[in-house]
């Protein structure tokens, strides 16, 4: 992967693409292209896929599936934190209504 003054030049499936990117986006574009190429190589090594278009579609679907799973896990975690916060508030309110027990001694 090389950098170009008009963007970032990346190589995917033996073809070069120049992707427009600001300075702060360049590293993310390069990392994304590296990740995509690695996933494409993995599928190719499996030997089940023929044709670059089909290969790209399968990798895109796999990556989107991973993203959706991560998003779902994050949403589940956020919901659990919200439920714990509500439970804590209920427990605090319940504890506030308890009368202190007299100490003998």
C-alpha positions in Angstrom: 0.0 0.0 0.0 1.4 3.4 -0.9 0.3 6.9 -0.3 -0.6 9.3 -3.1 -0.9 13.1 -2.8 -4.5 13.0 -4.0 -5.5 10.3 -1.6 -4.3 6.8 -0.5 -3.4 4.2 -3.1 -4.3 0.7 -2.0 -4.0 -2.6 -3.8 -6.9 -5.0 -3.6 -6.9 -8.3 -5.6 -3.9 -7.1 -7.7 -5.7 -3.9 -8.7 -4.7 -0.5 -7.4 -7.3 2.0 -6.2 -6.8 5.6 -5.1 -9.1 6.4 -2.2 -9.8 10.0 -1.3 -8.9 10.5 2.4 -7.9 13.3 4.7 -4.7 13.1 6.6 -6.4 11.6 9.7 -8.3 9.1 7.5 -5.3 7.7 5.7 -4.2 5.2 8.4 -7.7 3.9 8.7 -8.0 3.4 4.9 -4.7 1.6 4.8 -5.6 -0.6 7.8 -9.0 -1.4 6.2 -7.4 -2.3 2.9 -4.9 -4.6 4.7 -7.8 -6.2 6.6 -9.8 -6.7 3.4 -6.8 -8.2 1.5 -6.2 -10.6 4.3 -9.8 -11.8 4.4 -9.8 -12.2 0.6 -6.6 -14.3 0.8 -8.2 -16.5 3.4 -11.2 -17.2 1.2 -9.0 -17.8 -1.8 -6.9 -20.2 0.1 -10.0 -22.2 0.9 -10.3 -22.7 -2.8 -14.1 -22.7 -2.9 -14.6 -19.3 -4.5 -14.0 -18.4 -8.1 -14.1 -14.9 -9.6 -13.1 -11.6 -7.9 -16.7 -10.3 -7.9 -18.0 -13.3 -6.0 -15.0 -13.2 -3.7 -15.5 -9.5 -2.9 -19.2 -10.0 -2.2 -18.6 -12.9 0.2 -15.9 -11.0 2.1 -18.2 -7.9 2.3 -21.0 -10.1 3.6 -18.7 -11.7 6.2 -17.3 -8.3 7.4 -20.8 -6.8 7.6 -22.0 -9.8 9.6 -19.1 -9.3 12.0 -19.9 -5.7 12.3 -23.6 -6.4 13.1 -22.7 -9.0 15.7 -20.3 -6.5 17.4 -23.0 -3.8 17.3 -25.6 -6.2 18.7 -23.2 -7.2 21.5 -22.5 -3.5 22.3 -26.3 -2.8 22.4 -26.8 -5.8 24.7 -24.1 -4.5 27.0 -25.6 -1.0 27.0 -29.0 -2.4 27.8 -27.5 -4.5 30.6 -25.8 -1.5 32.1 -29.1 0.5 31.9 -31.0 -2.3 33.7 -28.3 -2.5 36.4 -28.6 1.3 36.9 -32.3 1.0 37.2 -31.9 -1.9 39.7 -29.4 0.1 41.7 -31.8 3.0 41.9 -34.6 0.7 43.1 -32.4 -0.8 45.7 -31.2 2.6 46.9 -34.9 3.7 47.2 -35.9 0.6 49.0 -33.0 0.9 51.4 -33.9 4.5 52.1 -37.3 3.4 53.3 -36.0 0.9 55.9 -36.1 1.9 59.5 -32.9 1.5 61.4 -32.9 -1.4 63.8 -32.2 -0.5 67.4 -28.8 -1.7 68.6 -28.7 -3.4 71.9 -25.8 -2.8 73.9 
